[in-house]
Amino acid sequence: MTRFMTSSLCAAVCVASLLVPAPQASAQEFTLRIGSVAPKGTPWSALVNREKKRIQAESGGRIKVKTYLGGKLGSEGSLVRRCQKGQVGGIAVSNGAIGAAAPELYATELPYLFDSFKQSDKALDASVELVREILKGKGFVFHMWGENGFRHFASKHKIFKKPGDLSGMKMRAQPAKPHVDMYKALGASAATIAVGEVTSSLANDVVTGYDNTLLYAYATQWHKEVKYVTKSAHIYQAAVVTWCKPWFDTLPEDLQKIVLGVKPTDVKKGRAAVRAMNKRLVKEYGKSGIEVYEPSAAEKAAFKKATSGVHDKFLSGASPKGKELYNLLKANR
């Protein structure tokens, strides 16, 4: 082979090597751990699992999602704190729980703020951008609204037909200021007990009643320890699915967009699934020997009046953003 041919061959090989793409490093993968106290087999767990499937599919497997339901990663309060520290990637908790880190959201937890689902839906949907701004400053990235629903009183001893009926009663309260303030306004003793300890506390008379939604109390079996439920609908409780900012900030922009992807129909579907259970649950409570009482409009009005000071107490200590959220909710309900 001539020197010219050898040189030509080498040149051709060099050019060809430039045309062959270099091996690409595999796209970086991330793990999203989502924690919630929502029990398995409930509409709440179904919502979390829908998001899990969507994110894994849309990310082409670049985000591996692991869900920890039923309080496996701790109480709601613990989940909120761990989220802020970046120890988990996302949480699905009640507004009452996230209010410990973002007290402005206690505006959504005030007694008798909403009289119907129509009011709560309209107001909360109008508040998304403000809530997103509030949570961002606390270490959270708002994703979507969920729902616990309207909370009702439950007791081992009696129906509550008037505010005075709660005077002196030992009631489990969610560890959230508006809930504790509400019980104080009604003259009840409020014990802030974690969800995992409520059943034993009822059985041992540490408390003799609680308030929560029909569905949550049924899913956790709290209802087995009571004989009476008053459908007071005193607090509408939203829930929030939020990503934890320390984890979220590690994602590239394309994956951030996927994680944040949500349609209005997704929120509606989540709410509808929770609400669809209520009529059936009233029958199930009856089968369990529980008396379910529906207060009259006048009786509800008396409870609303008795707890109105909780709104004033919130506003007296609220930040400017908290007051802004409260006014926005009232204006849009």
C-alpha positions as CSV (number, residue, x, y, z in Angstrom):
1,M,0.0,0.0,0.0
2,T,1.4,3.4,-1.0
3,R,2.1,6.1,1.5
4,F,-0.7,8.1,-0.2
5,M,-3.2,5.3,0.1
6,T,-2.3,4.7,3.8
7,S,-2.7,8.4,4.6
8,S,-6.0,8.5,2.7
9,L,-7.3,5.4,4.6
10,C,-6.3,6.9,8.0
11,A,-8.1,10.2,7.1
12,A,-11.2,8.3,6.1
13,V,-11.2,6.3,9.3
14,C,-10.7,9.5,11.3
15,V,-13.6,11.3,9.5
16,A,-15.9,8.2,10.0
17,S,-15.1,8.2,13.7
18,L,-16.2,11.8,13.9
19,L,-19.5,10.9,12.3
20,V,-20.4,8.1,14.7
21,P,-22.2,9.6,17.7
22,A,-20.3,9.1,21.0
23,P,-22.1,6.9,23.6
24,Q,-24.6,9.1,25.6
25,A,-24.7,9.0,29.4
26,S,-28.1,7.6,30.5
27,A,-30.6,10.3,31.6
28,Q,-30.4,10.9,35.3
29,E,-33.1,9.2,37.4
30,F,-34.9,10.5,40.5
31,T,-36.9,8.9,43.3
32,L,-40.0,10.6,44.5
33,R,-41.2,9.5,48.0
34,I,-44.7,10.6,48.8
35,G,-46.0,10.3,52.4
36,S,-49.6,10.5,53.7
37,V,-51.7,9.3,56.6
38,A,-54.5,8.4,54.1
39,P,-55.4,4.7,54.6
40,K,-55.1,2.3,51.7
41,G,-58.2,1.5,49.8
42,T,-59.7,5.0,50.1
43,P,-60.3,7.7,47.5
44,W,-57.3,9.6,48.9
45,S,-54.9,6.7,48.3
46,A,-56.4,6.3,44.8
47,L,-55.6,10.0,44.0
48,V,-52.0,9.5,45.2
49,N,-51.6,6.3,43.1
50,R,-53.0,8.1,40.0
51,E,-50.4,10.7,40.4
52,K,-47.7,8.0,40.8
53,K,-48.7,6.3,37.6
54,R,-49.0,9.6,35.7
55,I,-45.6,10.9,36.8
56,Q,-43.8,7.6,36.1
57,A,-45.4,7.3,32.6
58,E,-44.9,10.9,31.5
59,S,-41.3,10.9,32.8
60,G,-40.5,7.7,30.8
61,G,-39.4,6.1,34.1
62,R,-36.9,8.8,34.9
63,I,-38.9,9.5,38.1
64,K,-39.5,6.4,40.3
65,V,-42.4,7.1,42.6
66,K,-42.8,5.3,46.0
67,T,-45.9,5.9,48.1
68,Y,-46.1,5.5,51.9
69,L,-49.7,5.5,53.0
70,G,-51.4,5.1,56.4
71,G,-48.9,7.1,58.3
72,K,-45.9,4.8,57.5
73,L,-43.6,7.8,57.5
74,G,-45.1,9.4,60.6
75,S,-48.0,11.7,61.5
76,E,-49.1,14.6,59.4
77,G,-47.1,17.0,61.5
78,S,-44.0,14.9,61.0
79,L,-44.6,14.7,57.3
80,V,-44.8,18.5,57.0
81,R,-41.5,18.9,58.9
82,R,-39.8,16.2,56.9
83,C,-41.0,17.8,53.7
84,Q,-39.5,21.2,54.6
85,K,-36.2,19.4,55.3
86,G,-36.3,17.5,51.9
87,Q,-36.4,14.1,53.6
88,V,-39.4,13.2,51.4
89,G,-40.3,14.4,47.9
90,G,-44.0,15.0,48.4
91,I,-46.8,14.8,50.9
92,A,-50.6,14.6,50.8
93,V,-51.9,16.2,54.0
94,S,-54.9,18.2,55.4
95,N,-54.7,22.0,55.4
96,G,-54.9,21.7,59.2
97,A,-51.6,19.9,59.2
98,I,-49.7,22.1,56.7
99,G,-51.0,25.1,58.6
100,A,-48.4,24.4,61.3
101,A,-45.8,25.5,58.8
102,A,-47.9,28.0,56.8
103,P,-50.4,29.5,59.4
104,E,-52.0,31.5,56.5
105,L,-53.7,28.3,55.4
106,Y,-55.6,28.1,58.7
107,A,-57.9,30.6,56.9
108,T,-59.4,27.6,55.1
109,E,-60.0,25.7,58.4
110,L,-62.2,28.2,60.2
111,P,-65.6,27.0,61.5
112,Y,-68.6,27.5,59.2
113,L,-66.6,29.4,56.6
114,F,-68.4,27.4,53.9
115,D,-72.0,26.2,53.9
116,S,-71.7,23.8,50.9
117,F,-69.3,22.1,48.6
118,K,-70.2,24.5,45.9
119,Q,-69.0,27.4,48.0
120,S,-65.8,25.6,49.1
121,D,-64.9,24.5,45.5
122,K,-65.4,28.0,44.1
123,A,-63.4,29.7,46.9
124,L,-60.5,27.2,46.9
125,D,-60.1,27.1,43.2
126,A,-59.9,31.0,43.2
127,S,-57.2,30.9,45.8
128,V,-54.7,28.6,44.1
129,E,-52.2,31.2,43.0
130,L,-52.1,32.9,46.4
131,V,-51.8,29.6,48.1
132,R,-49.0,28.6,45.7
133,E,-47.2,31.9,46.6
134,I,-47.6,31.3,50.4
135,L,-46.4,27.7,50.3
136,K,-43.4,28.5,48.2
137,G,-42.1,30.8,50.9
138,K,-42.4,28.0,53.4
139,G,-40.5,25.3,51.5
140,F,-43.4,23.7,49.5
141,V,-44.4,23.6,45.9
142,F,-48.2,23.5,45.6
143,H,-49.5,20.7,43.2
144,M,-53.2,20.3,43.7
145,W,-56.2,20.4,46.0
146,G,-57.5,17.2,47.6
147,E,-60.3,16.9,50.1
148,N,-61.1,15.5,53.5
149,G,-64.6,17.0,53.5
150,F,-67.0,18.4,56.0
151,R,-66.2,17.4,59.6
152,H,-68.8,16.3,62.0
153,F,-69.0,15.7,65.8
154,A,-69.0,12.1,67.2
155,S,-69.5,11.1,70.8
156,K,-69.7,8.1,73.0
157,H,-72.4,9.6,75.1
158,K,-74.8,12.0,73.3
159,I,-76.0,14.0,70.2
160,F,-74.9,17.6,70.2
161,K,-78.0,19.7,69.4
162,K,-76.8,23.0,70.8
163,P,-73.4,24.6,71.6
164,G,-73.9,24.1,75.3
165,D,-74.1,20.3,74.8
166,L,-70.3,20.3,74.3
167,S,-69.6,22.1,77.5
168,G,-67.2,20.0,79.6
169,M,-66.8,17.3,77.0
170,K,-63.4,15.7,76.4
171,M,-62.9,15.9,72.6
172,R,-60.0,14.9,70.4
173,A,-59.0,17.9,68.3
174,Q,-56.7,18.0,65.3
175,P,-53.4,19.6,66.3
176,A,-54.4,22.9,64.5
177,K,-55.1,26.2,66.2
178,P,-58.5,26.9,64.6
179,H,-59.7,23.4,65.8
180,V,-58.6,23.9,69.3
181,D,-60.0,27.5,69.4
182,M,-63.3,26.1,68.2
183,Y,-63.6,23.6,71.0
184,K,-62.7,26.3,73.5
185,A,-65.4,28.5,72.2
186,L,-67.9,25.6,72.7
187,G,-66.7,25.0,76.3
188,A,-65.1,21.6,75.5
189,S,-61.8,20.3,76.6
190,A,-59.6,19.7,73.4
191,A,-57.0,17.0,73.4
192,T,-54.6,17.2,70.4
193,I,-54.0,13.5,69.8
194,A,-52.2,12.0,66.8
195,V,-54.5,10.0,64.4
196,G,-52.8,6.7,65.3
197,E,-53.7,7.1,69.0
198,V,-57.3,8.2,68.7
199,T,-58.9,4.7,68.8
200,S,-57.1,3.7,72.0
201,S,-57.8,7.1,73.5
202,L,-61.5,6.7,72.9
203,A,-61.5,3.1,74.2
204,N,-59.7,4.2,77.4
205,D,-61.9,7.4,77.9
206,V,-58.9,9.7,77.5
207,V,-61.4,11.5,75.2
208,T,-65.1,10.7,74.8
209,G,-65.5,12.1,71.3
210,Y,-63.9,13.6,68.2
211,D,-64.7,15.4,65.0
212,N,-63.8,14.3,61.5
213,T,-65.4,13.3,58.2
214,L,-67.6,10.3,58.0
215,L,-65.1,8.7,55.6
216,Y,-61.9,9.3,57.5
217,A,-63.4,8.1,60.8
218,Y,-64.8,5.0,59.1
219,A,-61.5,4.2,57.3
220,T,-59.5,4.5,60.5
221,Q,-62.3,2.6,62.5
222,W,-62.7,5.4,65.0
223,H,-66.4,5.1,64.5
224,K,-66.4,1.8,66.3
225,E,-65.8,3.6,69.6
226,V,-68.7,6.0,69.4
227,K,-72.5,5.7,69.5
228,Y,-73.6,9.1,68.2
229,V,-72.7,11.3,65.2
230,T,-74.0,14.9,64.8
231,K,-73.7,16.0,61.2
232,S,-72.7,19.5,62.2
233,A,-70.6,20.1,59.1
234,H,-68.7,22.7,61.2
235,I,-65.4,22.7,59.3
236,Y,-64.9,22.1,55.6
237,Q,-61.4,20.6,55.4
238,A,-59.4,20.7,52.2
239,A,-56.3,18.6,51.6
240,V,-53.2,19.5,49.6
241,V,-50.8,17.5,47.5
242,T,-47.5,19.4,47.6
243,W,-44.0,18.7,46.5
244,C,-41.1,19.4,48.9
245,K,-39.1,22.3,47.5
246,P,-35.6,20.9,48.5
247,W,-36.4,17.8,46.4
248,F,-38.2,19.6,43.6
249,D,-35.3,21.9,43.1
250,T,-33.0,19.0,42.2
251,L,-35.1,18.2,39.1
252,P,-34.3,19.5,35.7
253,E,-36.8,21.8,34.2
254,D,-38.5,19.2,31.9
255,L,-39.2,16.9,34.9
256,Q,-40.4,19.8,37.0
257,K,-43.1,20.5,34.4
258,I,-44.1,16.9,34.4
259,V,-44.4,16.7,38.2
260,L,-46.5,19.9,38.2
261,G,-48.8,18.7,35.5
262,V,-52.4,18.7,36.7
263,K,-55.8,19.2,35.0
264,P,-58.9,20.7,36.6
265,T,-60.6,17.4,35.9
266,D,-58.1,15.7,38.2
267,V,-59.1,17.9,41.1
268,K,-62.8,17.4,40.4
269,K,-62.3,13.6,40.1
270,G,-60.6,13.5,43.5
271,R,-63.4,15.5,45.2
272,A,-66.2,13.5,43.6
273,A,-64.7,10.2,44.8
274,V,-64.7,11.4,48.4
275,R,-68.2,12.8,48.3
276,A,-69.7,9.8,46.6
277,M,-69.1,7.8,49.8
278,N,-71.1,10.0,52.2
279,K,-74.7,8.6,51.6
280,R,-73.5,5.0,51.8
281,L,-71.5,5.8,54.9
282,V,-74.6,7.1,56.8
283,K,-76.2,3.7,56.2
284,E,-73.0,1.9,57.3
285,Y,-72.9,3.9,60.5
286,G,-76.6,2.9,61.1
287,K,-75.7,-0.8,60.6
288,S,-73.1,-0.4,63.3
289,G,-75.6,0.9,65.8
290,I,-74.6,4.5,65.6
291,E,-77.3,7.2,65.7
292,V,-76.7,9.8,63.0
293,Y,-78.4,13.1,63.7
294,E,-79.0,15.9,61.1
295,P,-79.2,19.3,62.8
296,S,-81.8,21.8,61.7
297,A,-80.8,25.0,60.0
298,A,-81.6,26.9,63.3
299,E,-79.3,24.5,65.3
300,K,-76.5,25.0,62.8
301,A,-76.9,28.7,63.0
302,A,-76.5,28.6,66.8
303,F,-73.2,26.7,66.4
304,K,-72.0,29.2,63.8
305,K,-72.8,32.1,66.1
306,A,-71.1,30.4,69.0
307,T,-67.9,29.9,67.0
308,S,-67.7,33.2,65.1
309,G,-65.1,34.5,67.5
310,V,-62.6,31.9,66.0
311,H,-62.6,34.0,62.8
312,D,-61.8,37.1,64.8
313,K,-59.0,35.3,66.7
314,F,-57.4,34.2,63.4
315,L,-57.5,37.6,61.9
316,S,-56.1,39.3,65.0
317,G,-52.9,37.2,64.7
318,A,-52.8,36.6,60.9
319,S,-50.0,37.8,58.6
320,P,-51.0,40.2,55.7
321,K,-51.1,37.1,53.4
322,G,-53.3,35.3,55.9
323,K,-55.7,38.1,55.9
324,E,-55.6,38.3,52.1
325,L,-56.4,34.6,51.8
326,Y,-59.3,34.9,54.3
327,N,-60.8,37.8,52.4
328,L,-60.3,36.1,49.0
329,L,-62.0,32.9,50.3
330,K,-65.0,34.9,51.7
331,A,-65.3,36.9,48.5
332,N,-65.4,33.9,46.2
333,R,-67.5,31.4,48.1
